[in-house]
């Protein structure tokens, strides 16, 4: 069976887990704190980042969330998350990159550093100014999601895709860390509520990061 090296608030691991859940692929979670830079983990992935997937029986190691999701798209039939015409697939990949890069560097990454890494690794308090900037950026990004949902059924178009899974993965981490103000974002809230109700998403909502608790509404589908 596949083993997935991850930690509960890794948005890239969440993206992979959502894809695996939608495709019905079994796997075992292995808790990995990449900031500890364990020698065995660095041997698996010299970059020292999660997620990493390992199938010891096959002697396979998959590294990087984009490479992992593409691998399972190519090797597992059914419930394709990168589908449709070439133009539609390009739009899916564009939006995945948007959330993995733009949203991460402006929102998820700063929130993780200020609210999680500073607390667990550095034993420091978060920077209020940095948190306000991340929340301000989150609001702008949700404006964009509102626009997409107002013009499309799902983020990339008519069907749910990896773009929705990537966006939900990042937003869920930001929401856990108290970085999302849902006021005025009813379209995004409705889309996200639908994703939260899916079987693939429920395991993520029940997990907790040690010493860090999410807002009271975090696990609720109707919030």
C-alpha positions as CSV (number, residue, x, y, z in Angstrom):
1,X,0.0,0.0,0.0
2,X,1.0,3.6,-0.6
3,X,2.3,5.6,2.3
4,X,1.8,9.3,2.3
5,X,4.4,11.4,4.3
6,X,2.6,14.6,5.5
7,X,1.6,16.7,8.4
8,X,-2.0,17.8,9.1
9,X,-1.7,21.4,7.9
10,X,0.3,20.8,4.7
11,X,-1.9,22.2,1.9
12,X,0.0,20.3,-0.8
13,X,-0.6,17.0,1.1
14,X,-4.2,17.9,1.5
15,X,-4.5,18.4,-2.3
16,X,-3.1,15.0,-2.8
17,X,-5.3,13.4,-0.2
18,X,-8.4,15.0,-1.8
19,X,-7.5,13.5,-5.1
20,X,-6.8,10.1,-3.7
21,X,-10.1,10.2,-1.9
22,X,-12.0,11.2,-5.0
23,X,-10.4,8.4,-6.9
24,X,-10.8,5.8,-4.1
25,X,-7.1,5.1,-3.8
26,X,-6.1,3.5,-0.5
27,X,-3.1,4.8,1.4
28,X,-1.6,5.0,4.9
29,X,-0.7,8.3,6.5
30,X,2.8,8.8,7.9
31,X,3.3,11.8,10.1
32,X,6.3,13.9,9.0
33,X,7.4,17.2,10.4
34,X,9.7,18.5,7.6
35,X,11.1,21.3,9.7
36,X,12.8,18.5,11.8
37,X,14.8,17.4,8.7
38,X,15.1,13.8,9.7
39,X,17.9,12.0,7.8
40,X,15.6,9.2,6.6
41,X,13.1,11.8,5.2
42,X,15.8,13.8,3.5
43,X,17.0,10.6,1.9
44,X,13.5,10.2,0.5
45,X,13.3,13.8,-0.6
46,X,16.4,15.9,-0.6
47,X,14.3,19.0,-0.8
48,X,12.9,18.1,2.7
49,X,9.3,19.0,1.8
50,X,6.0,17.1,2.0
51,X,4.2,15.4,0.5
52,X,6.1,12.3,-0.4
53,X,4.4,9.0,-1.4
54,X,6.2,5.6,-1.1
55,X,5.1,2.1,-2.1
56,X,7.8,-0.2,-0.7
57,X,6.4,-3.2,-2.5
58,X,6.8,-1.6,-5.9
59,X,9.9,0.3,-4.9
60,X,8.3,3.6,-6.0
61,X,8.8,7.0,-4.5
62,X,6.7,10.0,-5.7
63,X,7.8,13.6,-4.7
64,X,6.0,16.9,-5.2
65,X,2.2,17.3,-5.1
66,X,1.9,18.2,-8.8
67,X,4.0,15.2,-9.8
68,X,1.9,12.9,-7.5
69,X,-1.5,14.1,-8.7
70,X,-0.4,13.8,-12.4
71,X,0.9,10.3,-11.7
72,X,-2.4,9.1,-10.4
73,X,-4.3,10.9,-13.1
74,X,-2.3,9.0,-15.7
75,X,-2.3,5.6,-13.9
76,X,-5.8,5.3,-12.3
77,X,-8.8,5.2,-14.5
78,X,-12.1,6.8,-13.5
79,X,-13.0,10.1,-11.8
80,X,-10.5,12.1,-13.7
81,X,-9.7,15.4,-12.1
82,X,-7.8,16.9,-15.1
83,X,-10.3,16.3,-17.8
84,X,-12.0,17.8,-20.9
85,X,-10.5,19.6,-23.9
86,X,-6.9,20.6,-24.1
87,X,-8.0,24.2,-23.3
88,X,-10.0,23.1,-20.3
89,X,-7.1,21.0,-19.0
90,X,-4.8,24.0,-19.4
91,X,-7.2,26.1,-17.3
92,X,-7.3,23.5,-14.6
93,X,-3.5,23.4,-14.4
94,X,-3.4,27.3,-14.4
95,X,-5.7,27.5,-11.4
96,X,-3.8,24.7,-9.6
97,X,-0.6,26.7,-10.1
98,X,-2.4,29.9,-8.9
99,X,-3.3,28.4,-5.6
100,X,-0.1,26.4,-5.1
101,X,2.0,29.5,-5.9
102,X,0.2,32.8,-5.6
103,X,-2.2,31.9,-2.8
104,X,0.4,29.9,-0.9
105,X,3.1,32.7,-1.0
106,X,0.6,35.4,-0.1
107,X,-1.7,33.6,2.3
108,X,-1.1,30.0,3.4
109,X,2.7,30.2,3.7
110,X,2.7,33.3,5.9
111,X,-0.1,32.0,8.1
112,X,1.7,28.7,8.6
113,X,4.9,30.5,9.5
114,X,3.3,32.9,11.9
115,X,0.7,30.7,13.6
116,X,2.3,27.3,13.4
117,X,6.1,27.3,12.7
118,X,6.9,30.2,15.0
119,X,4.9,28.5,17.8
120,X,6.1,25.0,17.4
121,X,9.6,25.4,16.1
122,X,10.8,28.9,17.3
123,X,8.7,29.3,20.4
124,X,7.8,32.8,19.3
125,X,4.7,34.9,19.1
126,X,3.2,35.7,15.7
127,X,3.7,39.1,14.0
128,X,0.4,40.9,14.0
129,X,1.3,42.9,11.0
130,X,2.2,39.9,8.9
131,X,-1.1,38.2,9.9
132,X,-3.1,41.2,8.9
133,X,-1.3,41.3,5.5
134,X,-2.0,37.6,5.0
135,X,-5.7,38.0,5.9
136,X,-5.9,41.0,3.5
137,X,-4.4,38.9,0.7
138,X,-6.9,36.1,1.5
139,X,-9.8,38.5,1.1
140,X,-8.5,39.5,-2.4
141,X,-8.1,35.9,-3.4
142,X,-11.6,35.0,-2.2
143,X,-12.9,37.9,-4.4
144,X,-11.3,36.1,-7.3
145,X,-12.9,32.8,-6.3
146,X,-16.3,34.6,-6.0
147,X,-15.8,35.9,-9.6
148,X,-15.0,32.4,-10.9
149,X,-18.0,30.8,-9.2
150,X,-20.2,33.6,-10.4
151,X,-19.3,32.7,-14.0
152,X,-18.8,29.0,-13.8
153,X,-20.3,26.0,-12.1
154,X,-16.9,25.0,-10.7
155,X,-13.6,26.9,-10.6
156,X,-12.3,25.8,-14.0
157,X,-15.7,25.2,-15.7
158,X,-18.6,22.8,-15.8
159,X,-17.1,20.0,-13.7
160,X,-15.3,19.6,-10.5
161,X,-11.5,19.3,-11.1
162,X,-8.1,19.4,-9.5
163,X,-8.4,23.2,-9.4
164,X,-11.3,22.9,-6.9
165,X,-9.3,20.4,-4.8
166,X,-6.2,22.6,-4.8
167,X,-8.1,25.7,-3.9
168,X,-10.0,23.9,-1.1
169,X,-6.8,22.5,0.3
170,X,-5.2,25.9,0.7
171,X,-8.4,27.6,1.9
172,X,-9.0,24.9,4.5
173,X,-5.5,25.4,6.0
174,X,-5.9,29.2,6.0
175,X,-9.4,28.8,7.6
176,X,-8.0,26.4,10.3
177,X,-5.4,29.1,11.1
178,X,-8.0,31.8,11.5
179,X,-6.9,33.6,8.3
180,X,-10.3,33.7,6.5
181,X,-13.0,36.3,6.9
182,X,-16.1,34.8,5.1
183,X,-18.0,38.1,5.3
184,X,-19.1,39.1,1.8
185,X,-18.0,35.9,0.2
186,X,-21.2,33.9,0.0
187,X,-20.4,32.4,-3.4
188,X,-17.1,31.0,-2.3
189,X,-18.7,29.9,1.0
190,X,-21.3,27.9,-0.8
191,X,-18.8,26.3,-3.1
192,X,-16.5,25.5,-0.1
193,X,-19.4,24.1,1.9
194,X,-20.2,21.7,-0.9
195,X,-16.6,20.4,-1.0
196,X,-16.6,20.1,2.8
197,X,-19.5,17.7,2.6
198,X,-17.8,15.3,0.3
199,X,-16.5,12.0,1.8
200,X,-12.9,12.8,0.5
201,X,-12.9,16.0,2.6
202,X,-14.3,14.9,5.9
203,X,-11.1,13.2,7.3
204,X,-9.2,16.4,6.8
205,X,-11.7,18.4,8.9
206,X,-11.4,16.0,11.9
207,X,-7.6,16.3,12.2
208,X,-5.9,18.7,14.5
209,X,-2.4,20.1,14.7
210,X,-0.9,19.8,18.2
211,X,-1.2,23.0,20.3
212,X,-3.2,24.8,17.5
213,X,-6.9,24.7,17.5
214,X,-9.1,25.9,14.6
215,X,-12.1,28.3,14.9
216,X,-15.3,26.6,16.4
217,X,-17.1,26.6,13.0
218,X,-14.1,25.0,11.1
219,X,-15.5,21.4,11.0
220,X,-19.1,22.4,10.2
221,X,-20.4,22.0,6.7
222,X,-22.9,24.7,7.3
223,X,-21.0,27.6,8.8
